[in-house]
Amino acid sequence: MTPQAGICAEPNLHGYYLMFNVAAGHEDEVRHQLAGFPALCHQVAEEFAEAAFTGLVAIGEAAWARLYPGERPAELAPFPTPGAGERQAVATPFDLFVQLRGDRVDVLHLAAQRLMAKLGGHLMLAEEVMGFRNQDCRDLTGFVDGTENPQGEHRAEVALVAEGPFAGGSYLHVQRFTHNLAGWQRLSLKEQEDTIGRTKQDNVEYASADKPLTAHVKRTNLKDGHGKTKEILRQSMPWATLERQGLYFISCCATSCHFSDMLRSMYEGDGQGHCDHLLRFTHADTGAAFFAPSETFLSQEGL
């Protein structure tokens, strides 16, 4: 099974993120057009090799049965919503998620135009966000993002299902965060670093004994019962307008459990009141669960 190139793609300068809902009664045509999505991406990548273009399409949890009524990925489930009150993850289901990545914005726009030429009459665009690399891969908080990301061949080991009918696919969880940068910038440097669990300038992780239990790194770096880290591959990028800004967070993994456990640790904490204090300065406006099947699956219109 050939995975979609966008799942394990190396960092780019730009990202174009599109959320769609499928028009009622158009499921067969959407499934048929999605079969040609890998070829569309390969063609754009060949035409503009210098742009390092990749694309991926993922099918939403609620839409899977409508588009592919056969077998279902075993761990494809609704987006989790741990927490309560103002500190609770939100679920905003969408039918399709398209990620276009590359080093030229014009190439991303061209790829999106070609996609819409095939699918525009069958889909309703629900969200359109442009992401960008900020300085040396830093979030708009000023801290390096994705430091713990797997590297090299290990990216595929973490992100892709290894066996079974959905081998080469990946479980995706997507959140669009909006930052309260005014509040964040009122913190001292030490308060910011304690909130993250890393130094800001040098990107050095705190020693374990020095990490506050509420630090973002503490709440998201989890281990299983055998002491093995519960890894995910992050494909996140900052986004911004003049009025609002944040992080477009994307988790890719061979299992949906790692992300769900991280989200629970962030929002509900350790059972002793130690939640992720970064959530005091950023809020997820969306949350959606998807599965990005292999190119083989898409081209055969399911199994």
C-alpha positions in Angstrom: 0.0 0.0 0.0 1.5 3.3 -1.1 0.9 6.1 1.6 -0.1 9.6 0.6 3.1 11.7 0.4 1.7 14.5 2.5 1.5 12.4 5.7 5.2 12.1 6.3 6.3 15.1 4.3 9.3 17.1 5.7 8.6 20.7 6.8 7.7 23.3 4.1 7.4 27.0 3.9 3.6 27.1 3.4 0.5 25.0 4.1 -3.0 25.3 2.7 -5.7 23.7 4.8 -9.2 23.0 3.5 -12.2 21.5 5.3 -15.2 20.3 3.2 -18.6 18.8 3.7 -20.0 16.5 1.0 -23.3 17.5 -0.5 -26.1 15.0 0.1 -26.5 12.5 -2.7 -23.0 13.3 -4.2 -21.1 10.6 -2.3 -20.5 8.3 -5.3 -19.1 11.2 -7.4 -16.9 12.4 -4.6 -15.5 8.9 -4.0 -14.8 8.6 -7.8 -13.0 11.9 -7.9 -11.0 11.2 -4.8 -9.6 8.2 -6.7 -7.8 10.7 -8.9 -6.5 12.8 -6.1 -3.1 11.1 -5.8 -2.5 11.5 -9.6 -3.4 15.2 -9.3 -0.8 15.6 -6.5 1.9 13.7 -8.4 1.3 15.8 -11.5 1.6 19.1 -9.6 4.8 17.8 -7.8 6.3 16.9 -11.2 5.4 20.2 -12.8 6.9 22.3 -10.0 9.7 20.1 -8.6 11.4 23.1 -6.9 8.2 23.7 -4.8 8.5 20.3 -2.8 4.8 20.0 -3.1 2.8 17.3 -1.4 -0.9 16.8 -0.7 -3.2 14.6 1.3 -6.9 14.0 1.7 -8.4 12.5 4.8 -12.0 11.3 5.4 -13.9 12.4 8.5 -15.1 10.0 11.1 -18.8 10.6 10.4 -18.5 10.7 6.6 -16.6 7.4 6.3 -19.6 5.2 6.1 -21.2 7.5 3.5 -18.2 7.5 1.2 -16.8 4.0 1.9 -19.6 1.8 3.2 -17.3 -1.3 3.3 -14.8 -2.0 6.0 -13.9 0.8 8.4 -10.5 1.7 10.0 -10.6 0.1 13.5 -9.8 3.1 15.6 -11.6 5.8 13.6 -13.8 7.4 16.3 -15.4 10.8 17.0 -13.0 13.6 18.1 -12.6 13.3 21.9 -13.8 16.2 24.1 -12.1 15.8 27.5 -12.3 18.6 30.1 -15.2 20.7 31.3 -16.4 24.3 31.2 -14.0 26.8 29.6 -11.3 24.2 29.5 -12.8 21.6 27.3 -11.8 20.4 23.9 -14.4 21.0 21.2 -15.5 18.7 18.4 -16.4 20.2 15.0 -16.8 17.3 12.6 -16.0 17.8 8.9 -16.4 15.3 6.0 -13.0 15.9 4.3 -9.7 17.5 5.2 -7.2 18.5 2.5 -3.7 19.5 3.3 -1.6 21.0 0.5 2.1 21.7 1.4 5.0 23.3 -0.5 7.5 26.1 -0.8 5.5 28.2 -3.2 2.0 29.7 -2.4 1.1 29.9 -6.1 1.6 26.2 -6.5 -0.6 25.5 -3.6 -3.3 27.7 -5.0 -3.0 26.0 -8.4 -3.4 22.6 -6.8 -6.5 23.8 -4.9 -8.0 25.2 -8.1 -7.5 21.9 -9.9 -9.1 20.1 -7.0 -12.1 22.4 -7.0 -12.5 22.0 -10.8 -13.1 18.3 -10.1 -15.0 18.4 -6.8 -16.4 21.9 -6.5 -19.9 21.0 -7.5 -20.1 18.1 -5.0 -18.5 19.8 -1.9 -19.2 22.7 0.4 -16.1 24.6 1.6 -16.3 24.9 5.4 -12.9 26.3 6.2 -9.9 27.7 4.3 -6.7 28.5 6.2 -3.2 29.3 5.0 -0.3 28.3 7.2 3.3 29.5 7.1 6.7 28.7 8.6 7.6 31.2 11.2 11.3 32.0 11.7 13.1 28.7 12.5 10.0 26.6 12.8 8.7 28.5 15.8 5.1 28.9 16.9 3.9 32.4 17.3 4.5 32.1 21.0 8.2 32.3 20.1 8.9 28.7 21.0 10.1 26.0 18.6 7.2 23.8 17.6 7.5 20.0 16.9 10.8 19.5 18.6 9.8 16.0 19.6 8.8 15.0 16.1 10.2 11.7 14.8 12.9 12.0 12.2 13.9 10.1 9.0 12.4 6.7 8.5 11.0 6.8 12.0 8.3 9.3 10.8 6.6 6.5 8.8 6.9 4.1 11.7 5.0 6.5 13.9 2.5 7.9 11.4 1.5 5.0 9.2 -0.7 1.9 9.9 1.7 -1.1 9.3 -0.6 -4.0 8.6 -4.1 -5.0 7.5 -6.5 -3.6 4.9 -5.7 0.0 5.9 -1.9 -0.3 5.8 -0.2 2.9 4.6 -3.0 5.0 6.1 -2.9 7.4 9.1 -5.2 8.6 11.8 -5.4 12.4 11.7 -6.6 14.8 14.4 -6.9 18.5 13.4 -7.4 21.5 15.7 -7.2 25.2 14.8 -5.9 27.0 17.8 -6.3 30.8 18.4 -3.6 32.3 20.7 -4.1 35.1 23.2 -0.7 36.6 22.4 -1.5 39.8 24.3 -1.9 37.8 27.5 1.1 35.6 26.6 3.4 38.5 26.1 2.6 39.9 29.5 4.3 36.9 31.1 7.9 37.1 32.0 10.4 35.0 30.1 10.7 32.6 33.0 6.9 32.3 33.3 6.7 31.5 29.5 9.4 28.9 29.8 7.8 27.2 32.8 4.5 27.1 30.9 6.2 25.2 28.0 8.9 23.3 29.9 11.7 24.4 27.5 13.9 27.4 27.2 12.7 29.9 24.6 15.9 31.0 22.8 18.0 27.8 22.9 15.1 25.3 22.9 16.5 23.1 25.7 14.0 20.9 27.5 13.9 21.3 31.3 15.4 18.5 33.3 12.6 16.2 34.6 12.9 17.4 38.2 12.6 21.0 37.1 9.5 20.5 34.9 6.3 22.0 36.4 3.5 19.4 36.4 1.5 21.9 34.4 4.1 22.4 31.7 3.0 21.7 28.1 5.9 19.3 27.6 5.0 17.4 30.8 1.4 17.0 29.8 2.1 15.9 26.2 5.2 13.7 26.5 3.5 10.5 27.7 4.8 6.9 28.1 2.9 3.6 27.9 3.1 0.8 30.5 6.4 -0.4 29.1 8.1 3.0 29.3 7.8 3.6 25.5 7.0 7.2 24.4 3.5 7.6 22.9 4.6 9.4 19.7 2.7 11.3 17.1 3.9 13.0 13.9 3.0 16.7 14.0 2.4 18.5 10.7 1.4 21.8 12.3 2.0 25.4 11.1 1.2 28.9 12.4 -1.6 30.8 10.8 -2.5 34.5 11.2 -4.5 37.5 10.1 -3.9 41.0 11.4 -6.6 40.4 14.1 -6.2 36.8 15.0 -3.4 34.2 15.0 -2.6 30.7 16.3 -1.5 27.2 15.3 -3.1 24.8 12.9 -2.4 21.6 14.7 -2.3 18.3 12.8 -1.5 14.9 14.4 -0.7 11.9 12.2 -0.4 8.5 13.9 -0.7 4.8 13.3 -3.1 4.7 16.2 -5.7 7.2 17.4 -5.0 6.4 21.1 -1.8 8.5 21.4 -3.5 11.7 20.5 -6.5 10.9 22.6 -4.3 10.3 25.6 -2.4 13.5 25.1 -5.6 15.5 24.8 -6.9 14.0 28.0 -3.6 14.8 29.8 -3.8 18.4 28.6 -7.4 19.1 29.4 -8.1 16.9 32.4 -4.5 16.6 33.7 -3.2 14.0 36.0 -6.2 13.7 38.3 -4.6 16.0 40.9 -5.4 19.3 39.2 -2.3 19.6 37.0 -3.6 20.5 33.6 -1.7 22.1 30.7 -1.3 25.8 31.5 -0.6 26.6 27.9 -4.4 26.3 27.5 -4.7 29.5 29.5 -3.3 31.3 26.4 -4.6 29.4 23.5 -8.0 28.0 22.6 -9.0 25.3 20.1 -11.8 26.6 17.9 -12.1 23.3 16.0 -11.5 19.7 16.5 -12.0 16.9 13.9 -11.0 13.3 13.5 -10.1 11.8 10.1 -8.4 8.8 8.5 -6.1 9.4 5.5 -6.1 6.2 3.5 -3.3 5.0 1.3 -3.1 6.1 -2.4 -3.9 2.5 -3.3 -7.1 2.6 -1.3 -8.2 5.9 -2.9 -7.3 4.8 -6.4 -9.3 1.6 -6.1 -12.3 3.6 -4.5 -12.1 1.5 -1.4 -11.2 -2.1 -0.8 
